[in-house]
Amino acid sequence: MGKSMEMGTIHAGDFLRRFCSHLGMGHQAVKAATEAVKKSEELDIRRSPISIAAAAIYMISQLSEEKKLLRDISRATGVAEGTIRNSYKDLHPHAARLIPDWFAKEEDLKNLCAP
């Protein structure tokens, strides 16, 4: 008989490092995006893990010195720009909870693009 294969749950963090590497993001931005994605798992956001990772990268890049274009994030992640925008729209209201304090202060969050 065939063996059963157990598949683990896929999390947004599983993709994050590779995506950030493709985008040439620095260590602090990668660390902040990783924390944001981990915190997003506590929320009831019904998006694919890859879409969440792409939106978190977009959010973090807006707050960093290393801004990334939505088009470049789309290419690096394989997620359509519209899907990233929609996922970002879902994450944006929770930005203060998702973005680590050490990366951006609450007043910095006002610099985020409106969804």
Summary of the structure (lengths in Angstrom):
residues: 115
radius of gyration: 14.4
end to end distance: 51.8
largest distance: 60.4
contacts: 327
relative contact order: 0.18
helix: 63%
strand: 0%
